[in-house]
Structure formats: C-alpha cells, structure tokens
C-alpha cells in the first residue's frame, strides 16, 4: 500500500501543473506560458483585464468632429489616374530627386510646382502640364477638366508627400514644362490685351545673383511692379530651382523671363533696340570707373592679352572693339532722381563685374544715358541687399509711371528674342 501511495503522489506531482494550467485556461483563456514575468496568474489576469477596460474606454471616447467632406464633382470622379501604393511610391520619390538637379531640369525642360495657385499660374500661362501628383480628389476641383483629361494623374498619400518633400506641404505637385518662346509670347499677348494694368517700359537684367531666395524675391518684385521683361545672365542661380519658384510666387508664369543670357548676344539685342536709359544698382557712393575692376579676373585676362595694354594701368587705355573702357565713367545719383523714359529703360541689379561694366560702356557708346543709382543709408559702411535695392528702384519707377500715365502713351509689349 505504501508503494501504491508513493506512486500516486509521484503521478500527482507530475500531472498537477498540466491539470492546473488546463483548468485555468478553460476559466480565463490564458496559458501558463503567457504570464511569464508576473508572480502568479492572478496578477497577469488582472493586468489583462485592465488593458481590456482601457481599450473599451478608448472605443467609447467621443471623437472630435471631423471636417465635413467636400463633395467631388462627377467629372473629377471619372478621371483616370494611377494609384501609387506602397509598392510604387518610389515613382514619386524618383521624380522629386530628379527634378531637384539642374541637369535633369535642363535636359527635359521641366520644373516641379507644389500648391494649387502655382499650378493655376502655369496653366494660365499656357505651359504644358506633364503630370500631377495629388493626395485627394478635392485637390483637382479648381482645374479645368479639359486639362486634367490630357494629363497623367497619380494618387499619392499625404504621408509619402510629406516624407519626400522635406516638410509638410499642400497635397498636390505637378511636373510642368518651363517657360519657352511660345509661352513668353502668350504672356506678352495677355499683357497687351489687359486694359486695366499698366506695365513698366523697363527691362530688368540680373547679374551675378547666386542665392536662390534672393533671385526669387527679385523676380517677384519684377512681376508685381510690371516689368517688361527679365533677363538673367549666365552665372546666376538656376531660375527653375524649387527654392526660386517658391519665393517668386508665380512670377515665372506672369513675366517674360530669358535665362542664361550671354553678354555678347545681349549687346546685339540692345543695339537693335537701344534703351534711352540704363540704370545700374550700386551700393558704392561715387562714380563707377574701370579702376573698380582691377582685381576682376576678366579684367586681368583681357589687359594681359590686349594689344592696347600699356605698362601702367593708370596710363593704359584698354579697348574692346573701339570702346575706350578707361574713359567710361558712371555718374552716381540717388534713386529719387531717376528719370525714366516713356519708351525704353534698363535696370541692372546684382553683382557688377568687369563683363557687366564692358556692356555698360558699349551701351554708353551707342548713346544710352548710363547712371549708377544708390539708396540713402546712415553711413558709407552700411550696405543694402540686392532685394532692397531692386524693390525700391522698381517701385520708384512705377511711381513715376503712374504719376505720368495720363500724359504718356500706353506701353505695348513687343516680341523679344532669346539672347
């Protein structure tokens, strides 16, 4: 009997844990293995019940009222588009990475716009919309259906856009063709048919502007003041840079802009269309002469290879095509003494280097009145920014134009050529 009792105790000890686990599993639905770090199963059951109660409370919490859904028109619903899910989201990322490089933009002649207003400006200017990436159908409501029906549409989640766009933006992007000669002619035609607005008979030349934000602000100032055209010289920042597009606020599609201009071609253009006045923005008091460019690399190259160069710079008469640069001097005037012609004017802003000075000397030899324009500052040590100089001078020109608008003939834009 004793032997039988010992055997029963051994069997009970061996099977009791399994029996207890089975009973507890039937009662609570929990296995022994699942309450690992807890002292006993009662503590584990209590913690699980607390978690369940929290989940129930979270489900019963009254959520904030969501914004009412904007009804989408039937035309927008019927548009064909491609949904870029998790597997194909790299298509949007590749577009963002590629369009940020100037080489890709120049090769394909495109730029990336974000926001409804920028895309609307491009459509109104007659630019070709290659594709649109949007996060909801309501983003497409304000665009013409005939344009959307001919455009490649891609639906991308807002989270993906925020991730690849560096920061949270409006949930719509577009890949748009850059301004070309056809687009410029459409802008000029639209301006000439606008009877309410008054445009400046002034061409803006941007030289040596390397900062994207400064370039965008300068283009925006030219747009809001109604400049006739903007010519951006070689060496400036790419005007189709996304930062330039952002700060310009649609100026790329409202003003004729000629990028990457060459000084020689620009001179040929203005020989045929000679401006009466050439104003040069300057933060240096006093007249501008050749001596201000002795340290310029272009000056040193030309002076060293020129047959007209003499031993001393003070005695030299450096010439280029019979233009005596040593005799060229620009008188300095304050901005309020600018006297605009009602027909043709030029304002040059940015960095004034030797090549720009050579262009000024040629325009002066042709008979244009060339002057350096400065702003009043507290002391000669202070310097004003390019954006400040451009804005003040352009608005001063517009003030003069509006004050004489009744007596001056209405400006009619003409077709310009690339340089």
Long-range contacts (C-beta under 8 A, 24 or more apart in sequence): 70-138, 70-141, 72-137, 72-138, 72-141, 73-141, 75-145, 76-137, 76-140, 76-141, 76-145, 76-148, 77-137, 79-140, 79-145, 79-148, 79-149, 79-153, 80-153, 81-153, 81-154, 81-155, 82-152, 82-153, 82-154, 82-155, 83-154, 83-155, 84-133, 84-154, 84-155, 84-156, 84-160, 89-156, 89-157, 89-160, 91-154, 92-133, 92-154, 92-156, 92-160, 92-161, 92-164, 92-173, 93-160, 93-164, 95-133, 95-175, 96-164, 96-165, 96-173, 99-175, 99-242, 100-242, 102-238, 102-240, 102-241, 105-178, 105-238, 105-240, 106-238, 109-177, 109-178, 109-180, 110-175, 110-176, 110-177, 110-178, 111-175, 111-176, 111-177, 111-178, 111-240, 111-242, 111-245, 111-252, 112-173, 112-174, 112-175, 112-176, 112-242, 112-245, 113-173, 113-174, 113-176, 113-245, 114-165, 114-169, 114-170, 114-172, 114-173, 114-174, 115-169, 115-170, 115-172, 116-142, 116-170, 116-172, 117-250, 118-174, 118-245, 118-250, 119-143, 119-172, 119-174, 119-176, 121-250, 121-252, 121-253, 121-254, 122-174, 122-176, 122-253, 123-147, 124-253, 125-179, 125-183, 125-186, 125-187, 125-253, 125-254, 126-182, 126-183, 126-186, 127-176, 127-177, 127-178, 127-179, 127-183, 127-253, 128-176, 128-177, 129-174, 129-175, 129-176, 129-177, 130-174, 130-175, 130-176, 130-177, 131-174, 131-175, 132-172, 132-173, 132-174, 132-175, 133-161, 133-172, 133-173, 133-174, 134-171, 134-172, 134-173, 135-161, 135-171, 135-172, 136-171, 139-170, 139-171, 139-172, 140-172, 178-240, 179-252, 179-253, 179-256, 179-257, 181-418, 183-253, 184-256, 184-257, 184-258, 184-416, 185-415, 187-253, 187-254, 187-255, 187-256, 188-256, 188-413, 188-414, 188-415, 188-416, 191-413, 192-412, 192-413, 197-226, 198-226, 198-401, 198-402, 198-405, 198-410, 198-411, 199-226, 199-227, 199-228, 199-411, 199-413, 200-225, 200-226, 200-227, 200-228, 200-345, 200-394, 200-397, 200-398, 200-401, 200-411, 201-228, 201-340, 201-341, 201-342, 201-343, 201-344, 201-345, 201-401, 201-411, 202-227, 202-228, 202-340, 202-345, 202-346, 202-347, 202-394, 202-397, 203-227, 203-228, 203-229, 203-230, 203-231, 203-275, 203-344, 203-345, 203-346, 203-347, 204-229, 204-230, 204-231, 204-346, 204-347, 204-349, 204-390, 204-394, 205-230, 205-231, 205-233, 205-266, 205-346, 205-347, 205-348, 205-349, 205-350, 206-230, 206-231, 206-232, 206-233, 206-236, 206-349, 206-350, 207-233, 207-235, 207-236, 207-348, 207-349, 207-350, 207-351, 207-352, 207-353, 207-356, 208-233, 208-235, 208-236, 208-350, 208-351, 208-352, 208-353, 208-356, 209-236, 209-237, 209-349, 209-350, 209-351, 209-386, 210-235, 210-236, 210-237, 211-237, 212-237, 212-241, 212-243, 212-244, 212-247, 213-243, 213-244, 213-247, 214-385, 214-386, 214-387, 215-239, 215-241, 215-244, 215-247, 215-248, 216-243, 216-244, 216-245, 216-246, 216-247, 216-248, 216-249, 216-251, 217-247, 217-248, 217-387, 217-390, 217-391, 218-349, 218-386, 218-387, 218-390, 219-244, 219-248, 219-251, 219-252, 219-255, 219-257, 220-247, 220-248, 220-249, 220-251, 221-387, 221-390, 221-391, 221-394, 222-251, 222-255, 222-390, 222-394, 223-248, 223-249, 223-250, 223-251, 223-254, 223-255, 225-394, 225-395, 225-397, 225-398, 226-398, 227-255, 227-394, 228-256, 228-411, 228-413, 229-255, 229-256, 229-257, 229-258, 229-416, 230-255, 230-256, 230-257, 230-258, 231-257, 231-258, 231-261, 231-266, 231-419, 232-257, 232-258, 232-259, 232-260, 232-261, 233-260, 233-261, 233-262, 233-263, 233-266, 233-350, 233-356, 234-260, 234-261, 234-262, 236-350, 256-413, 256-416, 258-416, 258-418, 258-419, 261-418, 261-419, 262-419, 263-355, 263-356, 263-358, 263-359, 265-419, 266-359, 266-419, 267-359, 267-362, 267-363, 268-419, 269-416, 269-417, 269-419, 270-346, 270-363, 270-366, 271-366, 273-344, 274-344, 274-363, 274-366, 274-367, 274-368, 275-341, 275-344, 275-345, 275-346, 275-363, 275-368, 276-341, 276-343, 276-344, 276-345, 276-368, 276-369, 277-339, 277-340, 277-341, 277-344, 277-345, 277-346, 277-368, 277-369, 277-370, 277-371, 278-345, 278-346, 278-348, 278-360, 278-363, 278-364, 278-368, 278-369, 278-370, 278-371, 279-338, 279-345, 279-346, 279-347, 279-348, 279-370, 279-371, 279-372, 279-373, 279-393, 280-330, 280-347, 280-348, 280-352, 280-356, 280-360, 280-370, 280-371, 280-372, 280-373, 281-347, 281-348, 281-349, 281-350, 281-372, 281-373, 281-386, 281-389, 281-390, 281-393, 282-330, 282-332, 282-352, 282-372, 282-373, 282-374, 283-374, 283-375, 283-377, 283-383, 283-384, 283-389, 284-332, 284-372, 284-374, 285-332, 285-374, 285-380, 286-332, 287-329, 287-330, 287-331, 287-332, 287-372, 288-329, 288-330, 288-332, 288-352, 288-357, 288-372, 289-328, 289-329, 289-330, 290-318, 290-325, 290-326, 290-328, 290-357, 292-357, 293-353, 293-354, 293-357, 296-353, 296-354, 298-353, 298-354, 298-355, 299-354, 302-354, 320-358, 321-362, 323-358, 323-361, 323-362, 323-365, 324-361, 325-357, 325-358, 325-361, 328-357, 328-360, 328-361, 328-364, 330-360, 330-370, 330-371, 330-372, 331-371, 331-372, 332-371, 332-372, 332-373, 332-374, 333-371, 333-372, 333-373, 333-374, 334-373, 334-374, 334-375, 334-376, 335-373, 335-374, 335-375, 335-392, 335-393, 335-396, 336-396, 338-371, 338-373, 338-393, 338-396, 338-397, 338-400, 339-400, 340-397, 340-400, 340-401, 342-404, 342-408, 342-409, 342-411, 345-397, 347-390, 347-393, 347-394, 347-397, 349-386, 349-389, 349-390, 349-393, 350-386
